[in-house]
Amino acid sequence: MTNEEKETIDAMSQYEMCRMWRFAKTGEPLLCGETGEYFAKVLKEKGGFTPEISKALGWLGPWGEKS
């Protein structure tokens, strides 16, 4: 994992992380390998994937527009 990847993950909000977790394409570098393990750890520390976030993401597309 690079310092840039770590900084990107650390700067993301819980909602942004959940949106990426749900809508990212297969092979997204932030969700693979050691970086992916760090991503999951930080997401859990920020409160994880809550039912409220799941519901909000279910009604919004990956970029926040109504679907």
N, C-alpha and C positions, 0 to 999 in steps of 0.2 A: 504494500500500500504506500502510495506517495503522500508527501505532506499536503499536496494540493487536494487529493481525494479526501484526506482526513479533515482538512479545513472546510471543504464543501459539505461534508456530512455534518460536521459540528455546527455549521451555520444554518442548516435546514430546520424548519419548524417541524413539529410532530405531524401536522397536516400534510406538509410537503413530502415528508418521508413516506407517509401512508399512501399518498397519491402515486408516488414513484413505485412503491411496493406493488400496488394493484395494477398500474397501467404500463409499467416499463416493458419494453420489448425483451425477449430472451437474449441473454448475453450482456445486459446492461452492466458496464464495468463496476459501478458502485454496489452492485448486488451479487458479485461473483467473488469466490475465493476468500482470501484474508480480508479484503475490503468489505465484502458482503457480510462476513461475520461481525466486523466492526459496526457496519450499518445496522444490523439486527440488534446488537448490544446497545447502541445509542438510542435506537427507536424504543426499545424496552425501557431504558432509563427515562425517556421523555414521556412515558405513559402508554406506549404500545398502540396497537390498532384497536381503538375503542368502538363500541357500537354506534356512538354518535358520529364519529368520523366515517365509519363504514356506510352509514345511512346517507351522509352528505355526499360522499363519493359515488354512491349508487345512483344519485340523481343528477350528478354533474359528470360531464365528460372529462377526459384526462387533463384538459387545460382550463377547466372551470366553467365552461359554457353549458347551458341547459341542453340536455339531450332529449 
